[in-house]
Amino acid sequence: MLIWIGYAGNELLRRRILPVTLALTALFLGLIGFVLHRVAGAGDTEDMSLFFQAGTAMVLGLYFAQLLSAFFVLFSTMGTISGEIESGLMLAMLARPIPRWKMYLGKWLGFAFWCLLYHALLFWSIVILVRVFLNAPLLPDAVWKGFGLFECLPLLLLALSLLGSTALPAIGNGVACAMLLGLSMFSGLLENVFDSSKAHAGISNFAFYVSLLMPSDAIFRRMIYELLGGSALPLTPETDKMMGPFSSMGPFSLSNLPSAAFVVYAAVYLVALVAWGCARFQRKDIA
């Protein structure tokens, strides 16, 4: 395990992905901190207004944070298998007495470690900034639930990218994964803009089928709901008053939330992608 973590880390440093990513991430977090500082300086200290401002800041910050993370995952792994085959490096690696599926799984685990570490940096930086500047009333259990779901996002994209790398060249794989991720995010925005009534049943069905193919956006919406304490709050009129504004945020609203069963589906889907990648790499012609 440590060998593959070190291998992935060396690749990220050799291709200058990690230092460039960290430098631009610092710029992104600095911009968020500046915006939160200006919002805090407005002087509105009403509880409901503060709760809504803090929630909105986290929704927007984490929404664009997942885009940064997606770029990090894709540019790190889109040519992991295909690139090493084209360069001939894979032949040297396969000369060792290691089963192919173990090598594939080791690569996935190695990159997963760095992706999770970077995602954790994004999540906790944004949450801490919102807490410090707006004194957001966050529930500890809700924050940890949100963090757990947020960490699922890079794993899904990583599994998809590594699987695609066994079948497509690096650029083609990157384009395919990026477009699939974009389609998932677009369908989620459509579902939030248009309600789930019969008049827009086609849009809801489209979004549902896309979420089955790439469940990242649905998991993100569930993560935001958990992070704001939606499932931890009692069902009272006061709860409706607190969560109500987040149902009218247009494309970033908390309507049409996926169920807990869908979260289980996403976990099974992740395992299936990794297993499929192991099977494909096991049968792939390297010569």
DOFILUM-320473 format. One line per field, with one value per residue: residue number from 1; x negated, y negated, z of N, C-alpha, C in turn. Coordinates in steps of 0.001 Angstrom, whole numbers, m for minus. Layout:
N
seq = NUM, ...
nu = X, ...
nv = Y, ...
nw = Z, ...
cau = X, ...
cav = Y, ...
caw = Z, ...
cu = X, ...
cv = Y, ...
cw = Z, ...
This chain:
287
seq = 1, 2, 3, 4, 5, 6, 7, 8, 9, 10, 11, 12, 13, 14, 15, 16, 17, 18, 19, 20, 21, 22, 23, 24, 25, 26, 27, 28, 29, 30, 31, 32, 33, 34, 35, 36, 37, 38, 39, 40, 41, 42, 43, 44, 45, 46, 47, 48, 49, 50, 51, 52, 53, 54, 55, 56, 57, 58, 59, 60, 61, 62, 63, 64, 65, 66, 67, 68, 69, 70, 71, 72, 73, 74, 75, 76, 77, 78, 79, 80, 81, 82, 83, 84, 85, 86, 87, 88, 89, 90, 91, 92, 93, 94, 95, 96, 97, 98, 99, 100, 101, 102, 103, 104, 105, 106, 107, 108, 109, 110, 111, 112, 113, 114, 115, 116, 117, 118, 119, 120, 121, 122, 123, 124, 125, 126, 127, 128, 129, 130, 131, 132, 133, 134, 135, 136, 137, 138, 139, 140, 141, 142, 143, 144, 145, 146, 147, 148, 149, 150, 151, 152, 153, 154, 155, 156, 157, 158, 159, 160, 161, 162, 163, 164, 165, 166, 167, 168, 169, 170, 171, 172, 173, 174, 175, 176, 177, 178, 179, 180, 181, 182, 183, 184, 185, 186, 187, 188, 189, 190, 191, 192, 193, 194, 195, 196, 197, 198, 199, 200, 201, 202, 203, 204, 205, 206, 207, 208, 209, 210, 211, 212, 213, 214, 215, 216, 217, 218, 219, 220, 221, 222, 223, 224, 225, 226, 227, 228, 229, 230, 231, 232, 233, 234, 235, 236, 237, 238, 239, 240, 241, 242, 243, 244, 245, 246, 247, 248, 249, 250, 251, 252, 253, 254, 255, 256, 257, 258, 259, 260, 261, 262, 263, 264, 265, 266, 267, 268, 269, 270, 271, 272, 273, 274, 275, 276, 277, 278, 279, 280, 281, 282, 283, 284, 285, 286, 287
nu = m832, m1859, m3870, m2538, m1268, m3501, m4444, m2346, m2494, m5057, m4622, m2779, m4360, m6482, m5260, m4533, m1998, m956, m2269, m1428, 1342, 1763, 866, 2708, 5005, 4644, 4974, 7678, 8906, 8124, 9604, 12204, 12047, 11727, 14201, 15959, 15087, 15889, 18647, 19139, 18523, 20734, 22497, 24908, 26474, 28562, 30015, 31280, 30685, 27902, 27472, 28437, 26719, 24237, 24723, 25197, 22696, 21110, 22299, 21802, 18981, 18126, 19233, 17735, 15333, 15444, 15183, 12526, 11295, 12095, 10691, 8112, 8134, 8666, 6552, 4481, 4790, 5813, 4254, 3021, 2898, 2984, 1017, m1331, m1482, m1905, m4374, m5987, m6646, m4902, m5440, m7844, m6991, m5170, m6863, m7517, m6667, m3754, m288, 1882, 4312, 3838, 1897, 3344, 5307, 3612, 2582, 4962, 5573, 3321, 3469, 5961, 5484, 4061, 5925, 8067, 6832, 6346, 8988, 9978, 8501, 9637, 12338, 12294, 10962, 12756, 15023, 13948, 13260, 15810, 16917, 15217, 15394, 18172, 19236, 20739, 23525, 22848, 23519, 21686, 21934, 23314, 21463, 19436, 20803, 21333, 18697, 17860, 19477, 18598, 16025, 16491, 16838, 14382, 13472, 15325, 14985, 12291, 12284, 13750, 12104, 9718, 10648, 11463, 8962, 7942, 9026, 9074, 7074, 5047, 5948, 8449, 9751, 9751, 11389, 13806, 14464, 14622, 16746, 18804, 18947, 19647, 22138, 23556, 23567, 24935, 27449, 28274, 28534, 30592, 32671, 33024, 33779, 36174, 39234, 40400, 42815, 45537, 45471, 42800, 41749, 40173, 37663, 36938, 36759, 34663, 32555, 32432, 31605, 29124, 27848, 27663, 25717, 23559, 23170, 22262, 23186, 25648, 24821, 23388, 25452, 26836, 24825, 24595, 27085, 26849, 24669, 25672, 27242, 29723, 30843, 30374, 31847, 34810, 38195, 39852, 41785, 39875, 37651, 38441, 38478, 35780, 34592, 36055, 35295, 33167, 34346, 35059, 33035, 32611, 30643, 28955, 30460, 31909, 33706, 35315, 33791, 31486, 32140, 31225, 30876, 29967, 27417, 26244, 26397, 24553, 22181, 21992, 21832, 19371, 17605, 18127, 17132, 14381, 13832, 14497, 12543, 10244, 10723, 10724, 8105, 6741, 7201, 6211, 4374, 1062, m1119
nv = 1204, m1305, m1520, m1991, m4380, m6030, m5804, m7037, m9592, m10395, m10516, m12624, m14718, m14654, m15340, m17891, m18362, m18382, m20620, m22835, m22609, m22977, m25607, m27110, m26378, m27612, m30243, m30157, m29573, m31845, m33790, m33006, m33444, m36243, m37086, m36112, m37612, m40177, m39791, m39204, m41667, m43154, m43356, m42108, m40311, m38638, m35529, m33672, m34868, m34818, m32064, m31327, m32791, m31639, m28986, m29296, m30256, m27989, m26105, m27210, m27442, m24753, m23616, m24630, m23762, m21030, m20983, m21833, m19674, m17658, m18335, m17932, m15147, m14093, m15093, m13899, m11148, m10367, m9268, m7087, m4193, m3791, m5613, m4597, m2197, m3031, m4287, m2181, m1601, m11, 2623, 3149, 2972, 5069, 7185, 7927, 10268, 9833, 10021, 8795, 7602, 6871, 4934, 2984, 2361, 1440, m892, m2367, m2657, m4083, m6585, m7277, m7861, m10339, m11916, m11894, m13152, m15707, m16482, m16518, m18654, m20787, m20672, m21007, m23423, m25247, m24920, m25721, m28371, m29488, m29081, m30629, m33305, m33816, m32687, m30289, m28257, m25236, m21744, m19251, m16424, m16544, m17839, m15919, m13856, m15116, m15473, m12814, m12043, m13912, m13057, m10848, m11694, m12242, m9610, m8249, m9512, m8972, m6158, m5883, m7251, m5747, m3289, m4032, m4562, m2130, m1544, m3737, m6291, m8800, m11560, m11203, m9713, m11560, m13602, m12181, m11457, m14002, m15145, m13430, m13905, m16630, m16397, m15094, m17081, m19102, m17911, m17674, m20384, m21115, m19585, m20812, m23382, m23025, m21826, m18640, m17948, m16585, m17936, m18347, m15843, m14435, m15710, m15115, m12325, m12102, m13258, m11407, m8994, m9772, m10226, m7644, m6660, m8360, m9169, m11433, m14147, m13842, m12732, m14897, m16782, m15463, m15496, m18251, m18672, m17031, m18287, m20777, m19992, m18848, m16203, m15767, m17553, m18074, m17425, m20107, m23209, m25227, m24033, m23838, m26540, m27125, m25472, m26113, m28441, m27322, m25758, m27335, m28275, m28276, m26838, m25754, m24742, m22788, m20878, m17856, m15727, m12994, m9695, m7769, m5202, m5588, m6520, m4206, m2760, m4252, m3624, m867, m1013, m2284, m286, 1620, 354, 269, 3024, 3804, 2427, 3761, 6296, 5708, 4773, 7045, 8691, 7216, 6590, 5965, 5770
nw = 0, 903, m952, m3356, m2765, m2504, m5125, m6595, m5477, m6324, m9074, m9232, m8339, m10172, m12589, m11966, m11053, m8433, m6972, m8578, m8384, m5623, m5323, m6871, m5548, m3104, m3939, m4680, m2177, m816, m2177, m1479, 1290, 1301, 228, 2209, 4359, 3581, 3501, 6207, 7250, 6699, 8769, 9470, 11791, 12397, 13331, 11474, 9043, 9123, 9199, 6693, 4976, 5633, 4901, 2144, 1323, 1839, 134, m2452, m2326, m1918, m4156, m6323, m5411, m5792, m8526, m8865, m7632, m9372, m11731, m10753, m10253, m12839, m14523, m13251, m13539, m16032, m18016, m16907, m17227, m20075, m20923, m19766, m21097, m23760, m23490, m22856, m20286, m18846, m19599, m18303, m15661, m15489, m15600, m13104, m10486, m9971, m9718, m12274, m11524, m8919, m9295, m10674, m8738, m6742, m7943, m8078, m5342, m4486, m5887, m4938, m2252, m2363, m3679, m1869, 264, m771, m1290, 1312, 2326, 845, 1709, 4599, 4791, 3614, 5258, 7747, 7172, 6709, 9208, 10845, 9846, 9602, 11812, 11748, 12646, 12913, 13048, 14692, 14130, 11707, 10078, 9889, 8606, 6172, 5328, 4943, 2748, 877, 429, m1087, m3674, m5257, m5410, m6986, m9495, m9897, m10077, m12435, m14264, m14195, m15078, m17679, m18702, m19329, m21736, m23475, m25123, m23395, m23709, m24953, m22978, m20867, m21951, m22272, m19590, m18400, m19829, m19144, m16399, m16505, m17750, m15749, m13732, m15090, m15520, m12878, m12165, m13910, m12859, m10418, m11140, m12581, m11372, m9979, m11085, m13116, m15506, m15992, m16062, m17865, m17723, m15110, m15281, m17130, m15648, m13585, m14853, m15809, m13385, m12466, m14144, m13636, m10539, m9142, m8881, m7612, m5182, m4243, m3778, m1732, 157, 758, 1941, 4228, 5450, 6169, 8193, 7723, 7949, 10588, 12042, 13977, 12887, 12747, 12833, 13077, 11976, 9283, 8736, 8856, 6862, 4668, 2996, 1547, m302, m2329, m3980, m6659, m9191, m7260, m5237, m2519, m3343, m4559, m3367, m3205, m1949, 1032, 162, m2415, m1936, m1003, m3372, m4916, m3591, m4100, m6855, m7159, m6199, m8159, m10475, m9900, m9709, m12318, m13734, m12811, m13918, m16680, m17076, m16431, m18630, m20723, m23716, m23708, m25345
cau = 0, m2739, m4632, m1700, m1084, m4724, m4492, m1409, m3038, m6175, m4056, m2187, m5453, m7268, m4511, m4256, m555, m681, m2596, m574, 2688, 1771, 715, 3983, 5990, 4448, 5613, 9122, 9314, 7963, 10759, 13356, 11860, 11984, 15653, 16583, 14732, 16756, 20014, 19188, 18461, 22009, 23099, 26199, 26221, 29763, 29682, 31712, 29917, 26538, 27508, 28618, 25497, 23195, 25064, 24978, 21247, 20588, 22799, 21047, 17566, 17921, 19602, 16579, 14238, 15510, 14638, 11071, 10912, 12284, 9544, 6963, 8249, 8588, 5218, 3536, 4989, 6471, 3353, 2235, 2667, 2683, m256, m2431, m1575, m2505, m5790, m6711, m6895, m4055, m6108, m8831, m6273, m4553, m7901, m7550, m5662, m2588, 911, 2301, 5403, 3251, 1229, 4400, 5883, 2601, 2581, 6180, 5444, 2296, 4027, 7096, 4951, 3755, 7176, 8814, 6107, 6618, 10404, 10124, 7966, 10647, 13543, 12103, 10591, 13977, 15851, 13309, 13404, 17201, 17099, 14465, 15867, 19618, 19641, 21866, 23981, 22753, 23614, 20511, 22301, 23681, 20235, 18729, 21576, 21059, 17315, 17812, 20060, 17746, 14868, 16893, 16854, 13185, 13318, 16145, 14340, 11031, 12595, 14162, 10949, 8775, 11291, 11362, 7568, 7656, 9656, 8936, 5863, 5154, 6785, 9810, 10308, 10012, 12558, 14994, 14791, 15021, 18072, 19761, 19111, 20413, 23527, 24149, 23798, 25973, 28738, 28660, 28999, 31907, 33647, 33292, 34478, 37525, 39750, 40609, 44209, 45738, 45111, 41357, 41366, 39091, 36412, 36621, 36317, 33336, 31595, 32303, 30809, 27742, 27290, 27303, 24475, 22532, 23944, 21512, 23977, 26652, 24126, 23063, 26663, 27077, 23782, 24961, 28218, 26330, 23773, 26497, 27974, 31102, 31318, 30178, 32777, 36151, 39226, 40662, 41924, 38619, 36786, 38890, 38063, 34337, 34222, 36868, 34573, 32269, 35146, 35387, 31760, 32481, 29873, 28239, 31433, 31854, 34868, 35047, 32647, 31414, 32399, 30089, 30685, 29151, 26034, 25779, 26179, 23311, 21069, 21920, 21389, 17933, 16931, 18278, 16200, 13013, 13749, 14502, 11220, 9314, 10982, 10286, 6653, 6272, 7312, 5745, 3172, 96, m2112
cav = 0, m2464, m1600, m2603, m5782, m6713, m5863, m8068, m10880, m10738, m10894, m13955, m15689, m14655, m16073, m19216, m18508, m18700, m22006, m23789, m22492, m23593, m27059, m27671, m26147, m28689, m31427, m29925, m29726, m33262, m34502, m32696, m34153, m37663, m37263, m35902, m38765, m41287, m39462, m39360, m43086, m43821, m43644, m41450, m39253, m37870, m34109, m33035, m35450, m34309, m30652, m31252, m33274, m30628, m27841, m29665, m30310, m26627, m25458, m27716, m27100, m23327, m23286, m24888, m22937, m19724, m21151, m21809, m18297, m16866, m18600, m17281, m13698, m13766, m15336, m13007, m9719, m10031, m8470, m6221, m2890, m3928, m6317, m3696, m1201, m3686, m4588, m944, m1410, 1052, 3905, 3319, 3195, 6396, 8209, 8344, 11313, 9248, 10162, 7538, 6959, 6240, 3725, 2000, 1945, 643, m2217, m3068, m3011, m5112, m7870, m7582, m8481, m11751, m12604, m12080, m14144, m17020, m16782, m16875, m20011, m21705, m20657, m21587, m24834, m26021, m24872, m26538, m29775, m29881, m29096, m31731, m34622, m33996, m32011, m29459, m27267, m23914, m20594, m18394, m15180, m16876, m18146, m14668, m13158, m15802, m15184, m11454, m12031, m14714, m12241, m9844, m12278, m11955, m8174, m7876, m9990, m8246, m4817, m6032, m7656, m4635, m2317, m4543, m4522, m788, m1389, m4925, m7107, m9740, m12717, m10731, m9343, m12784, m14266, m11378, m11577, m15379, m15375, m12675, m14667, m17824, m15996, m14818, m18357, m19818, m17281, m18039, m21770, m21112, m19014, m21796, m24533, m22600, m20954, m17244, m17739, m15814, m18768, m18238, m14468, m14020, m16232, m14327, m10997, m12282, m13467, m10160, m8028, m10267, m10010, m6229, m6479, m9104, m9675, m12422, m15332, m13447, m12596, m16251, m17386, m14809, m15970, m19590, m18493, m16514, m19278, m21817, m19407, m18544, m14935, m15760, m18470, m17529, m17919, m21110, m24432, m25971, m23387, m24278, m27934, m27140, m24823, m26630, m29273, m26544, m25117, m28347, m28817, m28028, m25644, m25225, m24476, m21469, m20094, m16586, m15099, m11533, m8988, m7027, m4018, m5974, m6588, m2814, m2427, m4886, m2849, 383, m1417, m2541, 1015, 2271, m279, 720, 4441, 3848, 1999, 4870, 7355, 5256, 4721, 8442, 9280, 6282, 6908, 4901, 5711
caw = 0, 985, m2197, m4384, m2366, m2888, m6590, m7041, m5063, m7215, m10371, m9089, m8235, m11408, m13618, m11409, m10823, m7034, m6589, m9287, m7806, m4293, m5475, m7344, m4486, m2137, m4522, m4581, m776, m480, m2730, m623, 2547, 1067, 83, 3517, 5187, 3190, 3940, 7658, 7568, 6419, 10064, 9689, 12773, 12684, 13277, 10249, 7941, 9235, 8826, 5243, 4345, 5824, 4066, 749, 1099, 1785, m1079, m3593, m2180, m2125, m5538, m7172, m4910, m6444, m9870, m8721, m7343, m10591, m12597, m10141, m10483, m14263, m15072, m12572, m13806, m17300, m18850, m16024, m17846, m21506, m21087, m19426, m22171, m24924, m23224, m22616, m18859, m18323, m19817, m17227, m14402, m15509, m15475, m11701, m10206, m9311, m10552, m12878, m10788, m7739, m9752, m10962, m7455, m6051, m8560, m7657, m3923, m4351, m6293, m4059, m1038, m2595, m4017, m624, 1061, m1373, m1068, 2725, 2451, 333, 2543, 5926, 4639, 3366, 6470, 8784, 6782, 6956, 10668, 11447, 9421, 9798, 13047, 11305, 13631, 12304, 13938, 14461, 13446, 10328, 9343, 9599, 7570, 4922, 4938, 4415, 1407, 8, 82, m2080, m5012, m6066, m5602, m8139, m10716, m10030, m10573, m13829, m15053, m14294, m15958, m19040, m19134, m19858, m23049, m24310, m24931, m22278, m24028, m25166, m21681, m20113, m22529, m21972, m18169, m18127, m20389, m18338, m15162, m16839, m18005, m14445, m13060, m15832, m15250, m11522, m12201, m14554, m11931, m9376, m11712, m12893, m10319, m10353, m11439, m14342, m16651, m16208, m15735, m18754, m17197, m13917, m15725, m17725, m14556, m12826, m15608, m15819, m12047, m12355, m14892, m12908, m9386, m8368, m8554, m6619, m3899, m3796, m3212, m448, 1065, 1215, 2853, 5496, 6038, 6779, 9314, 7352, 8495, 12034, 12681, 14177, 11986, 13440, 12041, 13094, 10996, 7962, 8578, 8639, 5614, 3576, 2016, 704, m1344, m3337, m4444, m8088, m9542, m6100, m4185, m1905, m3738, m5248, m2716, m3317, m696, 1588, m679, m3561, m1454, m1020, m4788, m5351, m3027, m4868, m8198, m7049, m6118, m9460, m11412, m9585, m10084, m13786, m14172, m12545, m14893, m18000, m17098, m16381, m19963, m21740, m24467, m23441, m26422
cu = m872, m3552, m3828, m1383, m2316, m4845, m3578, m1923, m4184, m5677, m3475, m3255, m6243, m6584, m4065, m2763, m277, m1061, m1733, 835, 2765, 1664, 2032, 5094, 5872, 5082, 7130, 9622, 9148, 9119, 12008, 13248, 12143, 13483, 16351, 16283, 15622, 18198, 20145, 19174, 19738, 22776, 24453, 25979, 27473, 29490, 30044, 30937, 28491, 26478, 27602, 27358, 24373, 23456, 24825, 23494, 20656, 21031, 21979, 19569, 17298, 18285, 18410, 15346, 14250, 15020, 13109, 10583, 11045, 11126, 8291, 6980, 8009, 7174, 4159, 3607, 5491, 5563, 2537, 1899, 2215, 1338, m1443, m2589, m2269, m3999, m6635, m7003, m6102, m4713, m7127, m8141, m5673, m5577, m8028, m6443, m4478, m1387, 1370, 3373, 4890, 2533, 2252, 4991, 4893, 2513, 3796, 6060, 4411, 2811, 5209, 6620, 4725, 4998, 8005, 8155, 6376, 8077, 10656, 9609, 9000, 11836, 13323, 11668, 11830, 14853, 15271, 13433, 14814, 17460, 16426, 15071, 17342, 20135, 20843, 22230, 24010, 22822, 22438, 20848, 22635, 22443, 19492, 19475, 21317, 19658, 17194, 18360, 19194, 16525, 15208, 16757, 15580, 12987, 14123, 15462, 13012, 11265, 12978, 12971, 9963, 9340, 11185, 9958, 7170, 8192, 9373, 7569, 6113, 6115, 8240, 10487, 10642, 11237, 13833, 15419, 15275, 16429, 19137, 20010, 19935, 21872, 24258, 24489, 24910, 27351, 29225, 29172, 30381, 32984, 33988, 34069, 35945, 38010, 40015, 42065, 44315, 45335, 43636, 40871, 40219, 37738, 35970, 36118, 34922, 32274, 31365, 31409, 29345, 27083, 26951, 25975, 23302, 23192, 23278, 22368, 25036, 26017, 23758, 24283, 27007, 26063, 24131, 26112, 27746, 25482, 24540, 27378, 29396, 31638, 31184, 31175, 34140, 37148, 40173, 40847, 40642, 37624, 37148, 38459, 36576, 33969, 34969, 36111, 33678, 33025, 35511, 34128, 31535, 31691, 29113, 29182, 31287, 33125, 34414, 33806, 32643, 31596, 31127, 29813, 29825, 27687, 25425, 25502, 24854, 22096, 20888, 21391, 19885, 17154, 16984, 17316, 14771, 12829, 13710, 13136, 10175, 9475, 10495, 8762, 6052, 6243, 6695, 4439, 2189, m879, m1680
cv = m1262, m2644, m2323, m4058, m6602, m6852, m6973, m9460, m11333, m11179, m12309, m15041, m15788, m15454, m17457, m19446, m18976, m20134, m23045, m23789, m23190, m25116, m27699, m27451, m27223, m29981, m31336, m30139, m31168, m34100, m34255, m33440, m35641, m37934, m37115, m37065, m39962, m41037, m39656, m40826, m43848, m44114, m43030, m40252, m38478, m36389, m33473, m33565, m34925, m32855, m30510, m31709, m32241, m29407, m28114, m29699, m28909, m25903, m25897, m27319, m25636, m22905, m23500, m24138, m21562, m19799, m21138, m20386, m17417, m17074, m17895, m15782, m13363, m13943, m14453, m11582, m9386, m9223, m7469, m4885, m3052, m4615, m5425, m2588, m1805, m3955, m3337, m664, m243, 2423, 4185, 3612, 4588, 7516, 8711, 9359, 10780, 9454, 8805, 6834, 6291, 4946, 2621, 1467, 1094, m766, m3017, m3528, m4129, m6492, m8269, m8275, m9972, m12550, m12868, m13143, m15553, m17425, m17185, m18289, m21042, m21805, m21397, m23049, m25696, m26058, m25766, m28021, m30289, m29993, m30322, m33085, m34851, m33350, m31113, m28425, m25864, m22824, m19653, m17104, m15434, m17160, m16868, m13835, m13788, m15515, m13789, m11362, m12815, m13918, m11146, m10376, m12000, m10470, m7691, m8282, m9269, m6848, m4867, m6358, m6505, m3526, m2761, m4469, m3149, m600, m2542, m5578, m8195, m10888, m12293, m10347, m10574, m13512, m13510, m11542, m12987, m15662, m14618, m13369, m15927, m17518, m15712, m16116, m19144, m19234, m17598, m19465, m21868, m20626, m19982, m22998, m24201, m21634, m19562, m16945, m16976, m16611, m18659, m16834, m13984, m14482, m15427, m12943, m11056, m12418, m12180, m9159, m8464, m10029, m8541, m5958, m7169, m9784, m10792, m13616, m15014, m13302, m13968, m16915, m16760, m15283, m17344, m19508, m18008, m17560, m20389, m21278, m19028, m17273, m14867, m16649, m17812, m18165, m18839, m22313, m25254, m25370, m23813, m25713, m28028, m26599, m25387, m27458, m28475, m25767, m26095, m29039, m28536, m26768, m25025, m24889, m23051, m20679, m18814, m15885, m13589, m10884, m8316, m5775, m4352, m6100, m5190, m2365, m3008, m4117, m1533, 104, m1672, m1230, 1729, 1679, 198, 2181, 4603, 3439, 3084, 5971, 6963, 5253, 6126, 9053, 8408, 6753, 5741, 4728, 4785
cw = 0, m297, m3262, m4049, m2757, m4396, m7117, m6675, m5947, m8584, m10313, m8988, m9532, m12505, m13144, m11156, m9406, m6667, m7288, m8698, m6454, m4384, m5906, m6330, m3414, m2635, m4414, m3148, m311, m990, m1892, 699, 2415, 974, 1427, 4456, 4866, 3614, 5442, 8056, 7297, 7698, 10321, 10594, 13136, 12442, 11949, 9052, 7941, 8792, 7302, 4505, 4453, 4947, 2596, 415, 991, 528, m2285, m3522, m2475, m3539, m6473, m6685, m5559, m7892, m9844, m8488, m8581, m11563, m12070, m10426, m11946, m14808, m14424, m13109, m15196, m18232, m18058, m16685, m19293, m21730, m20797, m20459, m23389, m24725, m23018, m21161, m18298, m18500, m18716, m15900, m14352, m15438, m14038, m11435, m9394, m10220, m11065, m12063, m9521, m8123, m10017, m9659, m6668, m6610, m8096, m6202, m3732, m4730, m5420, m2788, m1251, m2967, m2762, 249, 531, m1161, 375, 2979, 1990, 1288, 3858, 5842, 4458, 4605, 7562, 8450, 7053, 8453, 11302, 11107, 9721, 11075, 12790, 12361, 13033, 13370, 13667, 13715, 11982, 9489, 8974, 8563, 6206, 4417, 4330, 3002, 421, m441, m931, m3503, m5806, m6321, m6803, m9440, m10951, m10596, m12045, m14725, m15247, m15177, m17414, m19583, m19655, m21268, m24001, m24108, m23885, m22575, m24220, m23873, m20863, m20619, m22165, m20513, m17833, m18644, m19613, m17002, m15411, m17095, m16695, m13708, m13753, m15559, m13840, m11435, m12839, m13594, m10817, m9903, m11993, m11820, m10875, m10681, m12754, m15575, m16991, m15883, m16607, m18266, m15974, m14294, m16328, m16635, m13768, m13549, m15688, m14464, m11808, m13042, m14207, m11716, m8594, m7961, m7511, m5235, m3359, m3155, m1863, 598, 1632, 2218, 4221, 6204, 6736, 7901, 9002, 7974, 10009, 12771, 12868, 13215, 12744, 12526, 11990, 12099, 9586, 7690, 8260, 7264, 4422, 2561, 1076, m374, m2453, m3845, m5927, m8361, m8376, m4949, m3674, m2191, m4432, m4675, m2941, m1949, m188, 761, m1897, m3165, m1428, m2456, m5282, m4828, m3787, m6272, m8212, m7022, m7468, m10493, m11174, m10004, m11603, m14329, m13955, m13585, m16286, m18103, m17084, m17771, m21059, m22384, m24332, m24610, m27550
